[in-house]
Amino acid sequence: MSLFTEAAGLPLPAAAARFAAFGVPVFPCVPGGKRPLTGHGFHDASTDPAQVSAWWRRWPGANIAVPTGAASGLVVVDVDVHGPVDGRASFRRARDAGLVEGWELLVRTPTGGMHAYYPATPGTAQRSWQAGRAGVDFRGDGGYIVVPPSTRPIGAATVGYRILQVVHDPGRELDAGRLRDFLDPRPPIRPRPGGRQSAGREDAERLARWLDRQDTDRNLKLFWASCRLAEGGVPFADALDAVLTAVKSDFGPREITATVRSAYRAVHPGSVRRTTTSPTQGASPVGAGWFDRRPSPGRPAVPRRGL
């Protein structure tokens, strides 16, 4: 985690190069924002020094984003604070229940929320999910985060992603599924009569229209919404037919199909015929182990503190 404290004090182009040099894949987002500047978003993330240098020569003010999950070896609990939703209370409940201990880094986000970083679980797919009512998202495979020293405009001010706490003890892997079940218990599957289900199809079409309006995190949002459709008993074919209308140049049918299929498998294992291999099965995470690449034995751990 000393990599993050080091990068946080650098200009954006130098910080991006630093992450890449340590094997952490990065990609550029719009200055002051979270929207990717490259055509395929987190799929374009790279550790190639020449590519990273070229990106930040072209966009020197670009924010720095890191893909989560197997791609980087880190997963993140994203605690949101917006309107009546305050994810900090949910995080406290989860901490009291012993579900979120073991983070290695806490970062305050410009909007007042927080990112808690954990090591990814090697060889295990950890899909991203959202627990909107709890104000907590999980950023794993299929997701990404914006990291320090990136900034966002808040009102008339420019506010940075700020490191709150670094823990130099080895982090613990997070049981993301258990955390989700705690924050957003899944409703029982409702039995439905056979044949086509008009209500389910309407739900899926509403999802497609909503997804078409999204500019960021489309894959993550599609996965979350597809899980809700699967839990509600909407047939896989109906869900897929509807959301394929949201195809964009950077969000193609293949990616959409894979994401919807993954969501249905996650909710109903064995319900969708397997045609592809999990992206993490047998893979060697690019950044596996990078949490402890720069140990700082002489530096005392920052004491944990409450939110």
Salt bridges, closest charged atoms under 4 A:
GLU6 OE2 - ARG18 NE 2.50
GLU6 OE1 - ARG294 NH1 3.50
ASP44 OD1 - HIS40 ND1 3.66
ASP78 OD1 - HIS115 NE2 3.41
ASP78 OD2 - ARG139 NH2 3.22
ASP86 OD1 - ARG88 NE 2.95
GLU101 OE1 - ARG304 NH1 3.61
ASP137 OD2 - ARG139 NH2 3.51
ASP181 OD1 - ARG186 NE 3.28
ASP184 OD1 - ARG133 NH2 3.45
ASP184 OD2 - ARG228 NH1 3.86
ASP203 OD1 - ARG206 NH2 2.39
GLU205 OE2 - ARG201 NE 2.92
ASP212 OD1 - LYS248 NZ 3.17
ASP217 OD2 - ARG139 NH1 2.95
GLU231 OE2 - ARG180 NH2 3.25
GLU231 OE2 - ARG186 NE 3.89
GLU231 OE1 - ARG228 NE 2.90
ASP238 OD1 - ARG196 NH2 2.81
ASP241 OD2 - ARG201 NH1 3.91
ASP250 OD1 - ARG218 NH2 2.56
GLU255 OE2 - HIS43 NE2 3.14
